[in-house]
Amino acid sequence: MESKKLAALISSLISDLLLLLLLLFPSSNSFDSSSNHFNSNCYANFFPLIHHLLSSQETAASLSILNLSKKRKRTHFSEPDSESTHEDKSHGPFHRLSELARVVQNPDSFRTFFKMKASTFEWLSGLLEPLLDCRDPIGSPLSLSAELRLGVGLFRLATGSNYSEIADRFGVTESAARFCAKQLCRVLCTNFRFWVSFPSPVELQSVSNAFEKLIGLPNCCGVIDSARFNLVKKADDKLASNGKDQDDMIAAQIVVDSSSRILSIVAGFRGEKGNSRMLKSTTLYKDIEGGRVLNSSPEIVNGVAINRYLIGGGRYPLLPWLMVPFLDALPGSCEEKFNKANDLMRVSSLRAIASLKNWGVLSRPIQEEFKTAVALIGACSILHNALLMREDDSALLDMGGYSLYNQQCSQHFMDAEVEDISRIDGKASEIRNALATKVAVFHES
């Protein structure tokens, strides 16, 4: 008899036996609503027997779980060059879908369907299996393997296909496709959000060392930028605070290191909100201003004490911990060289944003509620860092066209609001001038 059926039979027998004992040995003791506890002294003599029976039930249930676990552990991807019979394929991990079985036979297709290598998919499947298997829709169990659930969810993120298309491709119902996609986002954003976390002071040292090696600027701990993703506008969307129609976009603030790893991301802003306003409403801003982040010992550059700082574009404010380009920098000046260094460092943020938008679900207007759209951005960010951790470049874009961006960059700064000189932080200006001199010396050497 299968262990699952055995566990159910034992459970039923135990329930009947306990009921029989209660009927044979009644007691006047009952549930006391005033004290909220059950008096069961009269059943003390039966505790050894009951404990034994419950232990038997627990053992049977454990055997059932262990048996299922072993079955899962024996599930592996078939080797591309190995021969297998039709019967073997029909009982493989993806036997519910011949198309997915063909994907397994051709690992290169994983990049198209799932934005990752086959080895990364298998690693992720093993990691998420207990979490993807632990919950099904109430009253309608899916009976889908963790691999298939992950495949459905990743296919939604990677291609942006609608649930009807996913259901047809994977041989599941549309409601199951929707559940698997949302379940993957929920698991990633709940259990693996630590994959996108601002580094500790010790970890920040390696981040700043990488930037200094790249461009010669010391103590830089990240590049801050913003990304905007299109949303399918809902008919009942509320108006913006100024009374105008709300933008059908969702904005996110992102901080990355020189490898384009995301150190911080805050999504959920309306598209109309500017970079500076977004920044000042985040916890990161409050933590830095409060001295809880970027608070290490300063480095002396040209007689100026420079604490750790971030690099930002022309639409961010100049702050002691946020260095932005000079406006109207003269050709050949230290200021122009600093601006070029700023551009070069910002390639890492541009690459991260472009790679996020390379996920199919974010590359087109998102057809989800606002809250779900935020979760999609979060899930893709977590997967972005996971791929970098695995040295899997399947979803990363090459910024080969950066020279074109450079030509547009100056115009972007010219169109930005002119700095109000009277309001520029004197300390911030002093730090930026010292860094500009430093980068000019580095550039000449």
C-alpha positions in Angstrom: 0.0 0.0 0.0 1.3 3.5 -0.8 2.5 5.4 2.2 0.2 8.3 1.6 -2.9 5.9 1.7 -1.4 4.2 4.7 -1.1 7.5 6.6 -4.7 8.4 5.8 -5.9 4.9 7.0 -4.0 5.1 10.2 -5.3 8.7 10.8 -8.9 7.5 10.4 -8.4 4.5 12.7 -6.9 6.7 15.4 -9.7 9.2 15.2 -12.3 6.4 15.6 -10.4 4.9 18.5 -10.1 8.2 20.4 -13.8 8.9 19.9 -14.6 5.4 21.2 -12.5 6.0 24.4 -14.3 9.3 25.0 -17.6 7.6 24.7 -16.7 4.7 27.0 -15.2 6.9 29.7 -17.3 10.1 29.8 -16.4 13.0 32.2 -18.1 15.9 33.7 -15.2 18.1 32.8 -15.7 20.3 29.8 -14.4 23.3 28.0 -14.5 26.3 30.3 -15.2 29.4 28.2 -14.2 31.6 31.1 -10.8 30.1 31.6 -10.3 29.1 27.9 -8.8 25.8 28.7 -9.6 22.1 28.6 -9.5 20.0 31.8 -8.5 16.5 30.9 -7.2 14.9 34.1 -9.6 12.0 33.8 -7.8 11.0 30.6 -4.3 10.9 32.2 -4.3 7.1 32.2 -4.8 7.0 28.5 -2.0 9.4 27.6 0.6 6.6 27.0 -1.7 4.8 24.7 -2.8 8.0 22.9 0.9 9.1 22.6 1.8 5.8 21.0 -1.0 6.0 18.5 -0.2 9.6 17.6 3.4 8.7 17.2 2.4 5.9 14.8 0.4 8.4 12.8 3.3 10.9 12.7 5.7 8.2 11.6 3.4 7.1 8.7 3.0 10.7 7.7 6.8 11.2 7.8 7.3 8.2 5.7 4.9 9.6 3.1 6.7 13.0 3.0 10.1 11.2 2.9 8.9 9.0 0.0 7.7 12.1 -1.9 11.0 13.9 -1.2 13.0 11.0 -2.5 10.9 11.0 -5.7 11.6 14.7 -6.2 15.3 14.3 -5.6 15.5 11.6 -8.2 14.0 14.1 -10.7 16.8 15.5 -12.9 17.1 17.0 -16.3 18.1 14.6 -19.0 21.4 15.1 -20.7 21.1 16.6 -24.2 23.1 13.8 -25.8 21.6 10.9 -23.8 19.1 8.6 -25.5 15.8 7.9 -23.8 12.7 6.0 -24.7 9.3 7.5 -25.3 8.2 6.0 -22.0 11.1 7.6 -20.1 10.2 11.0 -21.6 6.6 10.7 -20.6 7.6 10.2 -17.0 10.3 12.9 -16.9 10.0 16.2 -14.9 8.3 17.9 -17.8 6.1 15.1 -19.1 3.0 17.4 -19.1 4.4 19.4 -21.9 6.2 18.2 -25.0 7.4 21.7 -25.8 9.1 22.0 -22.4 10.6 18.5 -22.9 12.2 19.8 -26.1 13.5 22.7 -24.2 15.2 20.3 -21.8 16.7 18.5 -24.8 18.1 21.8 -26.0 19.6 23.7 -23.0 20.3 26.8 -25.2 16.6 27.4 -25.4 16.5 28.1 -21.7 17.9 31.5 -22.4 14.9 32.3 -24.6 12.2 30.8 -22.5 13.5 31.4 -19.0 16.3 34.0 -19.3 18.8 31.6 -17.8 20.9 28.6 -18.5 19.6 25.1 -17.9 22.1 24.6 -15.0 20.8 27.8 -13.4 17.2 26.7 -13.8 18.0 23.4 -12.1 19.8 25.1 -9.3 16.9 27.5 -8.8 14.3 24.7 -8.9 16.1 22.8 -6.2 16.3 25.9 -4.0 12.7 26.9 -4.4 11.1 23.5 -4.4 10.0 23.4 -0.8 8.5 26.8 -1.1 6.7 26.3 -4.4 5.3 23.0 -3.2 4.0 24.2 0.1 0.8 25.9 -0.9 -2.0 25.5 -3.5 -5.2 27.4 -4.1 -7.7 26.6 -1.4 -10.0 23.7 -2.5 -8.2 23.1 -5.9 -4.8 21.4 -5.5 -2.7 21.8 -8.7 -0.7 18.6 -8.5 2.1 20.2 -10.4 5.8 19.6 -9.9 8.1 22.3 -8.5 9.9 22.3 -11.9 6.7 22.9 -13.8 5.6 25.6 -11.4 8.9 27.4 -11.7 8.8 27.0 -15.5 5.4 28.6 -15.7 6.4 31.5 -13.5 9.7 32.1 -15.2 8.2 31.9 -18.6 5.7 34.6 -17.6 8.6 36.9 -16.4 10.9 36.1 -19.3 8.5 36.4 -22.2 5.7 38.5 -20.9 3.2 36.1 -22.4 -0.4 36.4 -21.2 -1.9 33.6 -19.1 -3.9 32.1 -21.9 -0.8 31.6 -24.0 1.1 30.2 -21.0 -1.8 27.8 -20.2 -1.8 26.5 -23.8 2.0 26.1 -23.9 2.3 24.3 -20.6 -0.9 22.2 -20.7 -2.4 23.8 -17.5 -5.5 25.8 -16.8 -5.3 29.6 -17.1 -6.0 29.9 -13.4 -3.1 27.5 -12.6 -0.8 29.6 -14.9 -1.8 32.8 -13.1 -1.3 31.2 -9.6 2.1 29.8 -10.5 3.4 33.1 -11.8 2.2 35.0 -8.8 3.4 32.4 -6.4 6.9 32.6 -7.9 6.9 36.4 -7.4 5.6 36.0 -3.8 8.2 33.4 -2.9 11.1 35.5 -4.4 10.0 38.8 -2.9 9.3 37.3 0.5 12.0 34.7 1.0 14.9 36.0 -1.2 14.7 39.7 -0.9 18.0 39.6 0.9 19.6 39.0 -2.5 18.9 42.7 -3.1 20.2 44.4 0.0 22.5 47.3 0.7 26.0 46.1 1.6 27.4 46.3 5.1 30.3 48.8 5.8 32.8 46.0 5.3 31.2 44.9 2.0 31.1 48.5 0.8 34.9 48.6 0.8 35.1 46.1 -2.1 32.4 48.1 -3.9 34.4 51.3 -3.6 37.6 49.6 -4.5 36.1 48.4 -7.8 34.9 51.9 -8.7 38.3 53.4 -7.8 40.1 50.9 -10.0 37.7 51.7 -12.9 37.9 55.5 -12.8 40.2 56.7 -10.0 37.5 58.2 -7.7 37.9 57.0 -4.1 35.1 56.1 -1.7 32.3 55.8 -4.3 29.8 53.1 -3.1 27.3 53.0 -5.9 25.5 54.6 -8.7 21.9 55.8 -8.2 19.4 56.0 -11.0 15.7 55.7 -11.8 13.8 53.4 -14.1 10.2 53.7 -15.4 8.0 50.9 -16.6 4.9 51.2 -18.6 1.5 50.1 -17.2 -1.7 49.3 -19.0 -3.8 52.2 -17.9 -6.9 51.2 -16.0 -10.2 53.0 -16.5 -10.6 53.6 -12.8 -7.1 55.0 -12.2 -7.1 58.0 -9.8 -6.0 61.4 -10.9 -2.6 62.8 -9.9 -2.4 65.3 -7.1 -2.3 68.1 -9.6 -5.7 67.1 -11.0 -4.2 65.7 -14.3 -4.5 62.2 -15.6 -2.1 59.9 -13.8 0.8 58.7 -15.8 0.5 55.1 -16.9 4.0 54.3 -15.6 5.5 53.0 -12.5 8.9 54.4 -11.3 11.7 52.7 -9.3 14.8 54.0 -7.7 17.9 51.8 -8.1 21.4 51.7 -6.7 24.0 49.4 -8.3 27.7 48.6 -8.0 30.3 48.6 -10.9 29.2 45.1 -11.9 25.5 46.2 -12.3 24.5 44.2 -9.2 21.5 45.9 -7.6 22.3 47.1 -4.1 19.0 48.7 -3.5 15.7 49.1 -5.4 12.5 50.9 -4.3 9.6 50.5 -6.7 6.1 51.7 -6.5 6.3 55.4 -7.3 4.0 57.0 -9.9 5.7 57.8 -13.1 5.2 61.5 -12.7 7.4 61.7 -9.6 10.9 63.1 -10.3 14.2 61.6 -9.3 14.8 64.1 -6.5 11.4 63.7 -5.0 11.6 59.9 -5.2 15.0 59.9 -3.4 13.9 62.1 -0.6 10.9 59.9 0.2 13.0 56.7 0.5 14.4 55.0 3.6 17.8 55.0 2.0 17.8 58.8 2.0 16.7 59.0 5.6 19.3 56.4 6.7 22.2 58.3 4.9 21.1 61.7 6.2 20.8 60.1 9.7 24.3 58.8 9.6 23.3 55.1 9.6 24.6 54.4 6.1 27.8 55.5 4.3 29.2 56.5 7.7 32.7 55.2 7.5 35.9 57.2 8.1 36.6 59.8 5.4 39.4 59.7 2.9 41.5 62.9 2.4 41.6 64.1 -1.2 43.5 67.4 -1.9 43.0 68.4 1.7 39.3 67.7 1.7 37.7 65.0 3.9 35.5 62.8 1.6 33.1 60.3 3.2 31.5 57.5 1.2 29.1 58.8 -1.5 27.0 57.8 -4.5 27.2 58.9 -8.1 24.0 60.3 -9.7 22.8 61.9 -13.0 21.9 65.5 -13.6 18.4 65.3 -12.2 19.6 64.5 -8.7 20.5 67.1 -6.1 24.2 67.8 -5.3 24.7 66.5 -1.7 27.8 65.7 0.4 27.0 62.0 -0.2 25.7 62.4 -3.8 27.9 63.6 -6.6 26.3 64.8 -9.8 27.7 66.3 -13.0 28.8 69.9 -13.4 26.6 72.1 -15.6 28.2 74.0 -18.4 31.6 72.4 -17.9 34.3 73.9 -20.2 36.0 71.6 -22.7 39.2 70.1 -21.3 38.5 71.3 -17.8 38.6 69.2 -14.6 34.8 69.6 -14.5 34.4 68.1 -17.9 36.7 65.2 -17.0 34.6 64.6 -13.9 31.4 64.6 -16.0 33.0 61.9 -18.3 33.9 59.9 -15.3 30.4 60.2 -14.0 29.0 59.0 -17.4 31.4 56.0 -17.4 30.4 55.0 -13.9 26.7 55.3 -14.7 27.0 52.6 -17.4 26.6 50.1 -14.7 23.2 51.5 -13.7 22.1 51.8 -17.4 23.0 48.2 -17.9 21.1 47.0 -14.9 18.0 49.0 -15.9 18.2 47.8 -19.5 18.6 44.2 -18.3 15.5 44.6 -16.1 13.6 45.8 -19.1 14.9 42.9 -21.1 12.6 40.7 -19.0 9.5 40.3 -21.3 7.0 41.1 -18.6 8.7 44.5 -18.0 9.6 45.2 -21.7 5.9 46.0 -22.6 3.1 47.7 -20.8 2.4 45.6 -17.7 -1.2 44.2 -17.7 -1.5 43.8 -13.9 -2.7 45.7 -10.9 -0.3 48.3 -9.6 0.7 46.2 -6.5 1.3 43.1 -8.7 3.4 45.2 -11.1 5.6 46.3 -8.1 6.1 42.6 -7.3 7.1 41.8 -10.9 9.8 44.5 -10.7 11.0 43.1 -7.4 11.1 39.5 -8.7 13.0 40.4 -11.8 15.5 42.4 -9.7 16.1 39.5 -7.4 16.6 37.1 -10.4 19.0 39.7 -11.9 21.2 39.5 -8.9 20.9 35.7 -8.7 22.1 35.4 -12.3 25.1 37.7 -11.6 25.9 35.5 -8.6 25.8 32.4 -10.8 27.9 34.2 -13.5 25.0 33.6 -15.9 24.7 36.5 -18.4 21.6 35.2 -20.1 19.4 38.2 -19.1 22.2 40.8 -19.1 22.5 43.3 -22.0 25.8 44.5 -23.5 26.0 48.3 -23.4 27.9 48.5 -26.7 25.8 51.5 -27.9 27.0 53.6 -25.0 28.7 56.1 -27.3 25.3 57.1 -28.6 24.1 57.6 -25.1 27.1 59.9 -24.4 26.1 62.1 -27.3 22.6 62.5 -25.8 23.9 62.8 -22.3 25.1 66.4 -22.6 21.8 67.6 -24.0 20.1 65.8 -21.1 22.1 67.8 -18.6 21.5 71.0 -20.6 17.7 70.3 -20.4 17.9 69.6 -16.6 17.0 72.3 -14.1 19.9 74.8 -13.7 21.5 74.5 -10.3 20.5 77.2 -7.9 24.0 78.3 -6.9 22.7 80.0 -3.7 21.3 76.7 -2.5 24.1 74.4 -3.4 25.6 72.8 -0.2 29.0 74.3 0.3 30.5 71.1 1.6 29.1 69.1 -1.3 30.6 71.6 -3.8 34.0 71.4 -2.1 33.9 67.6 -2.2 33.0 67.6 -5.9 35.7 70.0 -6.8 38.3 67.9 -5.0 37.1 64.8 -6.8 37.2 66.6 -10.1 40.9 67.5 -9.6 41.5 63.9 -8.5 39.9 62.4 -11.6 41.8 64.8 -13.9 45.1 63.6 -12.4 44.1 60.0 -12.8 43.0 60.7 -16.4 46.4 62.2 -17.2 48.3 59.4 -15.6 
